[in-house]
Amino acid sequence: MFRDRTLVWAVEYIFGGVLVLVPLASLVLCRGAPTDAHIWAVRLFVVCLGVILVSCASSMRQRMVLARRIDTLVKQIAGS
């Protein structure tokens, strides 16, 4: 579980960041262009998915730290 920590961070933070930045940048840069409400809603939905993915990465990191602390505590109790 601890070995794939870097992979989890890379996938969730990088992929989540791309999901946030690309559609958000296109929404900001294409402000003056005539837009369809459906396209705008889809882009906003993708941005929300990216934010959710980044928050999941943060909670996964916290769960991994907690699991490591529990594992250390179990080893200490077993060694006593």
MOKACOR-V728822 format. One record per residue. N is the residue number from 1. RES is the residue in three letters. PHI is phi as a letter, one per 20 degrees, with the letter a starting at -180 (* if undefined). Layout:
n=[N | N]
res=[RES | RES]
phi=[PHI | PHI]
This chain:
n=[1 | 2 | 3 | 4 | 5 | 6 | 7 | 8 | 9 | 10 | 11 | 12 | 13 | 14 | 15 | 16 | 17 | 18 | 19 | 20 | 21 | 22 | 23 | 24 | 25 | 26 | 27 | 28 | 29 | 30 | 31 | 32 | 33 | 34 | 35 | 36 | 37 | 38 | 39 | 40 | 41 | 42 | 43 | 44 | 45 | 46 | 47 | 48 | 49 | 50 | 51 | 52 | 53 | 54 | 55 | 56 | 57 | 58 | 59 | 60 | 61 | 62 | 63 | 64 | 65 | 66 | 67 | 68 | 69 | 70 | 71 | 72 | 73 | 74 | 75 | 76 | 77 | 78 | 79 | 80]
res=[MET | PHE | ARG | ASP | ARG | THR | LEU | VAL | TRP | ALA | VAL | GLU | TYR | ILE | PHE | GLY | GLY | VAL | LEU | VAL | LEU | VAL | PRO | LEU | ALA | SER | LEU | VAL | LEU | CYS | ARG | GLY | ALA | PRO | THR | ASP | ALA | HIS | ILE | TRP | ALA | VAL | ARG | LEU | PHE | VAL | VAL | CYS | LEU | GLY | VAL | ILE | LEU | VAL | SER | CYS | ALA | SER | SER | MET | ARG | GLN | ARG | MET | VAL | LEU | ALA | ARG | ARG | ILE | ASP | THR | LEU | VAL | LYS | GLN | ILE | ALA | GLY | SER]
phi=[* | f | f | e | f | f | f | f | f | f | f | f | f | f | f | f | f | f | f | e | f | f | f | f | f | f | f | f | f | d | f | e | f | f | d | e | f | f | f | f | f | f | f | f | f | f | f | f | f | f | f | f | f | f | f | f | f | f | f | f | f | f | f | f | f | f | f | f | f | f | f | f | f | f | f | f | f | f | f | f]
